[in-house]
């Protein structure tokens, strides 16, 4: 299965994208454009089940210039999504934990930010499992892809906290 085909298979589900701030994909061509123009960051990775090359989601460290959470080069934002059939299996915390390690140990990050929109309990739970700490809530966050305003919650992981939890 091609990457765009597997991306479309899971990103077309209206339970996946809208809660994270993006509309369901309409066709494979749209998924190809998303791969080319959105999932093109230096630290963006497909999530696959072990032994499979089929993408079931993505996880990314959005570096300075690709995030609105920080303007510092030693800070970044963790972003992720996962196809609904794979929710609740521990895949996202596992993938995100690996990327946190990479960010702190290999990329020299001092802080990694992560957020979720009000009502996205699954994303909130992933961040709790990883040990992120609450930083602030913003009551008027623009969601341009859906032409909405939402409540956004922002969490933070310092390198020191990561070392306390994982070293």
TIRO-2110 file (N, C-alpha, C; in Angstrom, 1 decimal):
// TIRO-2110
0.9, -1.2, 0.0, N, 1, A
0.0, 0.0, 0.0, CA, 1, A
0.9, 1.2, 0.0, C, 1, A
0.6, 2.2, -0.8, N, 2, A
1.4, 3.4, -0.9, CA, 2, A
1.1, 4.3, 0.3, C, 2, A
2.0, 5.2, 0.7, N, 3, A
1.9, 6.0, 1.9, CA, 3, A
0.6, 6.9, 1.8, C, 3, A
0.3, 7.5, 0.6, N, 4, A
-0.9, 8.3, 0.4, CA, 4, A
-2.1, 7.5, 0.6, C, 4, A
-2.1, 6.2, 0.1, N, 5, A
-3.3, 5.4, 0.3, CA, 5, A
-3.6, 5.1, 1.7, C, 5, A
-2.6, 4.8, 2.5, N, 6, A
-2.8, 4.4, 3.9, CA, 6, A
-3.1, 5.7, 4.7, C, 6, A
-2.5, 6.8, 4.3, N, 7, A
-2.9, 8.1, 5.0, CA, 7, A
-4.3, 8.4, 4.7, C, 7, A
-4.8, 8.3, 3.5, N, 8, A
-6.2, 8.6, 3.2, CA, 8, A
-7.1, 7.6, 3.9, C, 8, A
-6.8, 6.4, 4.0, N, 9, A
-7.6, 5.4, 4.7, CA, 9, A
-8.0, 5.8, 6.1, C, 9, A
-7.0, 6.4, 6.8, N, 10, A
-7.3, 6.8, 8.2, CA, 10, A
-7.7, 8.3, 8.3, C, 10, A
-7.2, 9.1, 7.5, N, 11, A
-7.4, 10.6, 7.6, CA, 11, A
-8.8, 11.0, 7.0, C, 11, A
-9.4, 10.1, 6.3, N, 12, A
-10.8, 10.4, 5.8, CA, 12, A
-11.9, 10.3, 6.9, C, 12, A
-11.5, 9.6, 8.0, N, 13, A
-12.5, 9.4, 9.1, CA, 13, A
-12.8, 10.7, 9.8, C, 13, A
-14.0, 11.1, 9.9, N, 14, A
-14.4, 12.3, 10.5, CA, 14, A
-14.2, 12.3, 12.0, C, 14, A
-13.8, 11.2, 12.6, N, 15, A
-13.5, 11.1, 14.0, CA, 15, A
-12.0, 11.5, 14.3, C, 15, A
-11.2, 11.6, 13.3, N, 16, A
-9.8, 11.8, 13.4, CA, 16, A
-9.4, 13.2, 13.3, C, 16, A
-9.5, 13.8, 12.1, N, 17, A
-9.0, 15.1, 11.9, CA, 17, A
-9.7, 16.3, 12.6, C, 17, A
-11.0, 16.4, 12.5, N, 18, A
-11.6, 17.6, 13.1, CA, 18, A
-11.3, 17.8, 14.6, C, 18, A
-11.2, 16.8, 15.4, N, 19, A
-10.9, 17.0, 16.8, CA, 19, A
-9.5, 17.6, 17.0, C, 19, A
-8.6, 17.4, 16.0, N, 20, A
-7.2, 17.9, 16.0, CA, 20, A
-7.1, 19.2, 15.2, C, 20, A
-8.2, 19.6, 14.5, N, 21, A
-8.1, 20.9, 13.8, CA, 21, A
-8.0, 20.9, 12.3, C, 21, A
-8.2, 19.7, 11.7, N, 22, A
-8.2, 19.6, 10.3, CA, 22, A
-9.3, 18.8, 9.7, C, 22, A
-9.8, 19.1, 8.5, N, 23, A
-10.9, 18.4, 7.9, CA, 23, A
-10.5, 17.0, 7.5, C, 23, A
-11.5, 16.1, 7.4, N, 24, A
-11.2, 14.8, 6.8, CA, 24, A
-10.7, 14.9, 5.4, C, 24, A
-9.8, 14.1, 5.0, N, 25, A
-9.3, 14.1, 3.7, CA, 25, A
-10.4, 13.6, 2.7, C, 25, A
-10.5, 14.2, 1.5, N, 26, A
-11.5, 13.9, 0.6, CA, 26, A
-11.2, 12.8, -0.4, C, 26, A
-9.9, 12.7, -0.7, N, 27, A
-9.4, 11.7, -1.7, CA, 27, A
-7.9, 11.5, -1.5, C, 27, A
-7.4, 10.5, -2.2, N, 28, A
-6.0, 10.1, -2.1, CA, 28, A
-5.1, 11.3, -2.6, C, 28, A
-5.6, 12.0, -3.6, N, 29, A
-4.8, 13.2, -4.2, CA, 29, A
-4.6, 14.2, -3.1, C, 29, A
-5.6, 14.5, -2.3, N, 30, A
-5.5, 15.4, -1.2, CA, 30, A
-4.5, 14.9, -0.2, C, 30, A
-4.5, 13.6, 0.1, N, 31, A
-3.5, 13.1, 1.0, CA, 31, A
-2.1, 13.2, 0.5, C, 31, A
-1.9, 13.0, -0.8, N, 32, A
-0.6, 13.2, -1.4, CA, 32, A
-0.1, 14.7, -1.2, C, 32, A
-1.0, 15.6, -1.4, N, 33, A
-0.7, 17.1, -1.2, CA, 33, A
-0.3, 17.3, 0.3, C, 33, A
-1.0, 16.7, 1.2, N, 34, A
-0.7, 16.9, 2.7, CA, 34, A
0.7, 16.3, 3.0, C, 34, A
1.0, 15.1, 2.4, N, 35, A
2.3, 14.6, 2.6, CA, 35, A
3.4, 15.5, 2.1, C, 35, A
3.1, 16.1, 0.9, N, 36, A
4.1, 17.0, 0.3, CA, 36, A
4.3, 18.3, 1.0, C, 36, A
3.1, 18.9, 1.5, N, 37, A
3.2, 20.2, 2.0, CA, 37, A
3.0, 20.4, 3.5, C, 37, A
2.6, 19.3, 4.2, N, 38, A
2.4, 19.4, 5.7, CA, 38, A
3.3, 18.4, 6.4, C, 38, A
3.3, 17.2, 5.9, N, 39, A
4.2, 16.2, 6.6, CA, 39, A
5.6, 16.2, 6.0, C, 39, A
6.1, 17.4, 5.8, N, 40, A
7.4, 17.5, 5.2, CA, 40, A
8.5, 18.1, 6.1, C, 40, A
8.2, 18.2, 7.4, N, 41, A
9.2, 18.7, 8.3, CA, 41, A
10.3, 17.8, 8.5, C, 41, A
11.4, 18.4, 8.9, N, 42, A
12.7, 17.6, 9.0, CA, 42, A
12.5, 16.5, 10.1, C, 42, A
11.6, 16.6, 11.0, N, 43, A
11.4, 15.7, 12.1, CA, 43, A
10.0, 15.1, 12.1, C, 43, A
9.5, 14.8, 10.9, N, 44, A
8.1, 14.2, 10.8, CA, 44, A
8.3, 12.8, 10.4, C, 44, A
7.6, 11.9, 11.1, N, 45, A
7.8, 10.5, 10.9, CA, 45, A
6.4, 9.8, 10.8, C, 45, A
6.3, 8.8, 9.9, N, 46, A
5.1, 8.0, 9.8, CA, 46, A
5.1, 7.0, 11.0, C, 46, A
4.0, 6.7, 11.5, N, 47, A
3.9, 5.6, 12.5, CA, 47, A
3.3, 4.4, 11.8, C, 47, A
4.1, 3.3, 12.0, N, 48, A
3.7, 2.0, 11.4, CA, 48, A
3.7, 0.9, 12.5, C, 48, A
2.8, -0.1, 12.4, N, 49, A
2.9, -1.2, 13.3, CA, 49, A
4.2, -2.0, 13.0, C, 49, A
4.7, -2.6, 14.0, N, 50, A
5.9, -3.4, 13.9, CA, 50, A
5.7, -4.4, 12.8, C, 50, A
6.7, -4.5, 11.9, N, 51, A
6.6, -5.5, 10.8, CA, 51, A
5.8, -5.1, 9.7, C, 51, A
5.3, -3.9, 9.7, N, 52, A
4.5, -3.4, 8.6, CA, 52, A
5.0, -2.0, 8.0, C, 52, A
4.9, -1.8, 6.8, N, 53, A
5.3, -0.5, 6.2, CA, 53, A
4.0, 0.3, 5.9, C, 53, A
2.9, 0.0, 6.5, N, 54, A
1.7, 0.8, 6.3, CA, 54, A
1.6, 1.8, 7.4, C, 54, A
1.5, 3.1, 6.9, N, 55, A
1.4, 4.2, 7.8, CA, 55, A
0.0, 4.2, 8.5, C, 55, A
0.0, 4.4, 9.8, N, 56, A
-1.3, 4.4, 10.5, CA, 56, A
-1.5, 5.8, 11.3, C, 56, A
-0.5, 6.6, 11.1, N, 57, A
-0.5, 7.9, 11.8, CA, 57, A
0.8, 8.6, 11.5, C, 57, A
1.0, 9.7, 12.3, N, 58, A
2.3, 10.5, 12.2, CA, 58, A
2.6, 11.1, 13.5, C, 58, A
3.9, 11.4, 13.7, N, 59, A
4.4, 12.1, 14.9, CA, 59, A
5.5, 13.0, 14.4, C, 59, A
5.6, 14.2, 15.0, N, 60, A
6.5, 15.2, 14.5, CA, 60, A
7.0, 16.1, 15.6, C, 60, A
8.2, 16.5, 15.6, N, 61, A
8.8, 17.6, 16.3, CA, 61, A
8.8, 18.8, 15.4, C, 61, A
7.9, 19.7, 15.6, N, 62, A
7.9, 20.9, 14.8, CA, 62, A
8.9, 21.9, 15.3, C, 62, A
9.9, 22.1, 14.5, N, 63, A
11.0, 23.0, 14.9, CA, 63, A
10.7, 24.4, 14.6, C, 63, A
11.6, 25.3, 15.2, N, 64, A
11.4, 26.8, 15.0, CA, 64, A
11.1, 27.1, 13.6, C, 64, A
10.1, 27.9, 13.4, N, 65, A
9.7, 28.3, 12.0, CA, 65, A
8.5, 27.5, 11.5, C, 65, A
8.2, 26.4, 12.2, N, 66, A
7.1, 25.5, 11.8, CA, 66, A
6.1, 25.4, 12.9, C, 66, A
6.2, 26.2, 14.0, N, 67, A
5.3, 26.1, 15.1, CA, 67, A
5.1, 27.6, 15.6, C, 67, A
3.9, 27.8, 16.1, N, 68, A
3.6, 29.1, 16.7, CA, 68, A
3.7, 29.0, 18.2, C, 68, A
4.2, 27.9, 18.8, N, 69, A
4.3, 27.8, 20.2, CA, 69, A
5.6, 28.3, 20.8, C, 69, A
6.6, 28.5, 19.9, N, 70, A
7.9, 29.0, 20.4, CA, 70, A
8.7, 29.6, 19.2, C, 70, A
9.5, 30.6, 19.5, N, 71, A
10.4, 31.1, 18.5, CA, 71, A
11.9, 30.8, 18.8, C, 71, A
12.1, 29.9, 19.7, N, 72, A
13.5, 29.5, 20.1, CA, 72, A
13.9, 28.3, 19.3, C, 72, A
15.2, 28.3, 19.0, N, 73, A
15.8, 27.2, 18.3, CA, 73, A
16.0, 25.9, 19.2, C, 73, A
16.0, 26.1, 20.5, N, 74, A
16.2, 25.0, 21.4, CA, 74, A
14.9, 24.5, 22.0, C, 74, A
13.8, 24.9, 21.4, N, 75, A
12.5, 24.5, 21.8, CA, 75, A
11.7, 24.0, 20.5, C, 75, A
10.7, 23.2, 20.7, N, 76, A
9.9, 22.7, 19.6, CA, 76, A
8.6, 22.3, 20.1, C, 76, A
7.7, 21.9, 19.1, N, 77, A
6.4, 21.4, 19.5, CA, 77, A
6.2, 19.9, 19.0, C, 77, A
5.6, 19.1, 19.9, N, 78, A
5.3, 17.8, 19.5, CA, 78, A
3.9, 17.7, 18.9, C, 78, A
3.7, 17.2, 17.8, N, 79, A
2.4, 17.0, 17.1, CA, 79, A
2.2, 15.6, 16.7, C, 79, A
1.0, 15.1, 16.7, N, 80, A
0.7, 13.7, 16.4, CA, 80, A
-0.7, 13.4, 16.0, C, 80, A
-0.9, 12.4, 15.3, N, 81, A
-2.3, 11.8, 15.0, CA, 81, A
-2.2, 10.4, 14.7, C, 81, A
-3.3, 9.7, 14.9, N, 82, A
-3.3, 8.2, 14.7, CA, 82, A
-4.6, 7.8, 14.2, C, 82, A
-4.6, 6.8, 13.3, N, 83, A
-5.9, 6.3, 12.8, CA, 83, A
-6.7, 5.6, 13.9, C, 83, A
-8.0, 5.8, 13.8, N, 84, A
-9.0, 5.4, 14.8, CA, 84, A
-8.9, 3.9, 15.2, C, 84, A
-8.7, 3.0, 14.2, N, 85, A
-8.6, 1.6, 14.6, CA, 85, A
-7.4, 1.3, 15.6, C, 85, A
-6.5, 2.2, 15.7, N, 86, A
-5.3, 1.9, 16.5, CA, 86, A
-5.3, 2.7, 17.8, C, 86, A
-6.4, 3.4, 18.1, N, 87, A
-6.5, 4.1, 19.4, CA, 87, A
-6.5, 3.2, 20.5, C, 87, A
-6.0, 3.6, 21.6, N, 88, A
-6.0, 2.8, 22.9, CA, 88, A
-5.1, 1.6, 22.9, C, 88, A
-4.2, 1.5, 22.0, N, 89, A
-3.2, 0.4, 22.0, CA, 89, A
-1.8, 0.8, 22.5, C, 89, A
-1.7, 2.0, 22.9, N, 90, A
-0.4, 2.5, 23.4, CA, 90, A
0.6, 2.9, 22.3, C, 90, A
0.2, 2.9, 21.1, N, 91, A
1.1, 3.3, 20.0, CA, 91, A
1.6, 4.7, 20.1, C, 91, A
0.6, 5.6, 20.4, N, 92, A
1.0, 7.0, 20.4, CA, 92, A
2.0, 7.4, 21.5, C, 92, A
1.7, 6.9, 22.7, N, 93, A
2.7, 7.2, 23.8, CA, 93, A
4.1, 6.6, 23.4, C, 93, A
4.1, 5.5, 22.9, N, 94, A
5.4, 4.8, 22.5, CA, 94, A
6.1, 5.7, 21.5, C, 94, A
5.4, 6.1, 20.4, N, 95, A
6.0, 6.9, 19.3, CA, 95, A
6.5, 8.2, 19.9, C, 95, A
5.6, 8.9, 20.6, N, 96, A
5.9, 10.2, 21.1, CA, 96, A
7.1, 10.2, 22.1, C, 96, A
7.1, 9.1, 23.0, N, 97, A
8.2, 9.0, 23.9, CA, 97, A
9.6, 8.9, 23.2, C, 97, A
9.6, 8.1, 22.1, N, 98, A
10.8, 8.0, 21.2, CA, 98, A
11.2, 9.3, 20.7, C, 98, A
10.2, 10.1, 20.3, N, 99, A
10.5, 11.4, 19.7, CA, 99, A
11.0, 12.4, 20.8, C, 99, A
10.4, 12.3, 21.9, N, 100, A
10.9, 13.2, 23.0, CA, 100, A
12.4, 12.9, 23.3, C, 100, A
12.7, 11.6, 23.4, N, 101, A
14.1, 11.2, 23.6, CA, 101, A
15.0, 11.8, 22.5, C, 101, A
14.6, 11.7, 21.3, N, 102, A
15.3, 12.2, 20.1, CA, 102, A
15.5, 13.7, 20.3, C, 102, A
14.4, 14.4, 20.6, N, 103, A
14.5, 15.8, 20.7, CA, 103, A
15.4, 16.3, 21.8, C, 103, A
15.4, 15.7, 22.9, N, 104, A
16.2, 16.1, 24.0, CA, 104, A
17.7, 15.6, 23.9, C, 104, A
17.9, 14.3, 23.5, N, 105, A
19.2, 13.8, 23.4, CA, 105, A
20.0, 14.1, 22.1, C, 105, A
19.3, 14.0, 21.0, N, 106, A
19.9, 14.2, 19.7, CA, 106, A
19.9, 15.6, 19.1, C, 106, A
18.8, 16.3, 19.4, N, 107, A
18.6, 17.6, 18.8, CA, 107, A
18.9, 18.7, 19.8, C, 107, A
19.1, 18.4, 21.0, N, 108, A
19.5, 19.4, 22.0, CA, 108, A
18.4, 20.3, 22.5, C, 108, A
17.2, 19.9, 22.4, N, 109, A
16.1, 20.7, 22.9, CA, 109, A
16.1, 20.9, 24.4, C, 109, A
15.7, 22.0, 24.9, N, 110, A
15.6, 22.3, 26.3, CA, 110, A
14.1, 22.2, 26.8, C, 110, A
13.2, 22.4, 25.8, N, 111, A
11.8, 22.4, 26.1, CA, 111, A
11.0, 21.9, 24.9, C, 111, A
10.0, 21.0, 25.2, N, 112, A
9.1, 20.6, 24.1, CA, 112, A
7.7, 20.9, 24.5, C, 112, A
7.0, 21.6, 23.7, N, 113, A
5.6, 22.0, 23.9, CA, 113, A
4.7, 21.1, 23.2, C, 113, A
3.4, 21.0, 23.7, N, 114, A
2.4, 20.2, 23.1, CA, 114, A
1.1, 20.7, 23.5, C, 114, A
0.1, 20.6, 22.6, N, 115, A
-1.2, 21.2, 22.9, CA, 115, A
-2.3, 20.3, 22.4, C, 115, A
-3.5, 20.6, 22.8, N, 116, A
-4.7, 19.9, 22.3, CA, 116, A
-5.9, 20.9, 22.5, C, 116, A
-6.9, 20.7, 21.7, N, 117, A
-8.1, 21.5, 21.7, CA, 117, A
-9.1, 20.9, 22.8, C, 117, A
-9.8, 21.8, 23.4, N, 118, A
-10.8, 21.3, 24.4, CA, 118, A
-11.7, 20.2, 23.8, C, 118, A
-11.9, 19.2, 24.6, N, 119, A
-12.7, 18.1, 24.1, CA, 119, A
-11.9, 16.9, 23.5, C, 119, A
-10.6, 17.1, 23.2, N, 120, A
-9.8, 16.1, 22.6, CA, 120, A
-9.2, 15.3, 23.8, C, 120, A
-10.0, 14.4, 24.4, N, 121, A
-9.6, 13.7, 25.6, CA, 121, A
-8.4, 12.7, 25.3, C, 121, A
-8.4, 12.1, 24.1, N, 122, A
-7.4, 11.2, 23.8, CA, 122, A
-6.0, 11.8, 23.7, C, 122, A
-6.0, 13.0, 23.1, N, 123, A
-4.7, 13.7, 23.0, CA, 123, A
-4.3, 14.2, 24.4, C, 123, A
-5.2, 14.7, 25.2, N, 124, A
-4.9, 15.1, 26.6, CA, 124, A
-4.3, 13.9, 27.3, C, 124, A
-4.9, 12.7, 27.2, N, 125, A
-4.4, 11.5, 27.9, CA, 125, A
-3.0, 11.1, 27.5, C, 125, A
-2.7, 11.2, 26.2, N, 126, A
-1.4, 10.9, 25.7, CA, 126, A
-0.4, 11.8, 26.4, C, 126, A
-0.7, 13.1, 26.5, N, 127, A
0.2, 14.1, 27.1, CA, 127, A
0.4, 13.8, 28.6, C, 127, A
-0.7, 13.4, 29.3, N, 128, A
-0.6, 13.0, 30.7, CA, 128, A
0.3, 11.8, 30.9, C, 128, A
0.1, 10.8, 30.0, N, 129, A
0.9, 9.6, 30.1, CA, 129, A
2.4, 9.9, 29.9, C, 129, A
2.7, 10.8, 29.0, N, 130, A
4.1, 11.2, 28.8, CA, 130, A
4.7, 12.0, 29.9, C, 130, A
3.9, 12.6, 30.7, N, 131, A
4.4, 13.5, 31.8, CA, 131, A
4.4, 14.9, 31.5, C, 131, A
3.8, 15.4, 30.5, N, 132, A
3.7, 16.8, 30.2, CA, 132, A
3.0, 17.5, 31.4, C, 132, A
3.4, 18.8, 31.6, N, 133, A
2.8, 19.6, 32.7, CA, 133, A
2.0, 20.7, 32.1, C, 133, A
0.8, 21.0, 32.7, N, 134, A
0.0, 22.1, 32.2, CA, 134, A
0.7, 23.4, 32.2, C, 134, A
0.6, 24.2, 31.1, N, 135, A
1.2, 25.5, 31.1, CA, 135, A
0.2, 26.6, 31.0, C, 135, A
-0.7, 26.6, 30.1, N, 136, A
-1.8, 27.6, 30.0, CA, 136, A
-2.9, 27.1, 29.1, C, 136, A
-4.1, 27.9, 29.2, N, 137, A
-5.2, 27.7, 28.4, CA, 137, A
-5.5, 29.0, 27.7, C, 137, A
-5.8, 28.9, 26.4, N, 138, A
-6.2, 30.1, 25.6, CA, 138, A
-7.6, 29.9, 25.1, C, 138, A
-8.5, 30.8, 25.4, N, 139, A
-9.9, 30.7, 25.1, CA, 139, A
-10.3, 31.0, 23.7, C, 139, A
-9.4, 31.6, 22.9, N, 140, A
-9.7, 32.0, 21.6, CA, 140, A
-8.6, 31.6, 20.6, C, 140, A
-8.5, 30.3, 20.3, N, 141, A
-7.5, 29.9, 19.4, CA, 141, A
-8.1, 29.7, 18.0, C, 141, A
-7.5, 30.4, 17.0, N, 142, A
-8.1, 30.2, 15.6, CA, 142, A
-7.7, 28.8, 15.1, C, 142, A
-8.7, 28.2, 14.4, N, 143, A
-8.5, 26.9, 13.8, CA, 143, A
-8.8, 27.1, 12.3, C, 143, A
-7.8, 27.7, 11.6, N, 144, A
-8.1, 28.1, 10.2, CA, 144, A
-8.6, 27.1, 9.2, C, 144, A
-8.1, 25.8, 9.3, N, 145, A
-8.6, 24.8, 8.4, CA, 145, A
-10.0, 24.5, 8.5, C, 145, A
-10.6, 24.8, 9.7, N, 146, A
-12.0, 24.5, 9.9, CA, 146, A
-12.8, 25.8, 10.1, C, 146, A
-12.1, 26.9, 10.0, N, 147, A
-12.8, 28.2, 10.1, CA, 147, A
-13.5, 28.3, 11.5, C, 147, A
-12.8, 28.0, 12.6, N, 148, A
-13.4, 28.0, 13.9, CA, 148, A
-12.5, 28.7, 14.9, C, 148, A
-13.1, 29.0, 16.0, N, 149, A
-12.3, 29.4, 17.2, CA, 149, A
-12.6, 28.4, 18.3, C, 149, A
-11.5, 27.9, 18.9, N, 150, A
-11.6, 26.9, 20.0, CA, 150, A
-10.8, 27.3, 21.2, C, 150, A
-11.1, 26.5, 22.3, N, 151, A
-10.3, 26.6, 23.5, CA, 151, A
-9.1, 25.7, 23.3, C, 151, A
-7.9, 26.2, 23.5, N, 152, A
-6.7, 25.4, 23.4, CA, 152, A
-5.9, 25.3, 24.7, C, 152, A
-5.4, 24.1, 25.0, N, 153, A
-4.7, 23.8, 26.2, CA, 153, A
-3.2, 23.5, 25.8, C, 153, A
-2.3, 24.2, 26.5, N, 154, A
-0.9, 24.0, 26.1, CA, 154, A
-0.1, 23.4, 27.3, C, 154, A
0.7, 22.4, 27.0, N, 155, A
1.5, 21.7, 28.0, CA, 155, A
2.9, 21.8, 27.7, C, 155, A
3.8, 21.5, 28.6, N, 156, A
5.2, 21.6, 28.5, CA, 156, A
6.0, 20.5, 29.1, C, 156, A
7.1, 20.1, 28.5, N, 157, A
8.0, 19.1, 29.0, CA, 157, A
9.4, 19.8, 28.9, C, 157, A
10.1, 20.0, 30.1, N, 158, A
11.4, 20.5, 30.1, CA, 158, A
12.4, 19.3, 30.0, C, 158, A
13.6, 19.5, 29.6, N, 159, A
14.6, 18.5, 29.6, CA, 159, A
14.8, 17.9, 31.0, C, 159, A
14.8, 18.7, 32.0, N, 160, A
15.0, 18.3, 33.3, CA, 160, A
13.9, 17.3, 33.7, C, 160, A
12.7, 17.7, 33.4, N, 161, A
11.5, 16.8, 33.8, CA, 161, A
11.6, 15.5, 33.0, C, 161, A
12.0, 15.6, 31.8, N, 162, A
12.1, 14.3, 31.0, CA, 162, A
13.2, 13.4, 31.6, C, 162, A
14.3, 14.0, 32.0, N, 163, A
15.4, 13.2, 32.6, CA, 163, A
14.9, 12.6, 33.9, C, 163, A
14.1, 13.3, 34.7, N, 164, A
13.6, 12.7, 36.0, CA, 164, A
12.6, 11.5, 35.7, C, 164, A
11.8, 11.6, 34.6, N, 165, A
10.9, 10.6, 34.3, CA, 165, A
11.4, 9.4, 33.6, C, 165, A
12.4, 9.6, 32.7, N, 166, A
12.8, 8.6, 31.8, CA, 166, A
14.3, 8.1, 31.9, C, 166, A
15.1, 8.8, 32.7, N, 167, A
16.5, 8.4, 32.8, CA, 167, A
16.7, 7.5, 34.0, C, 167, A
END
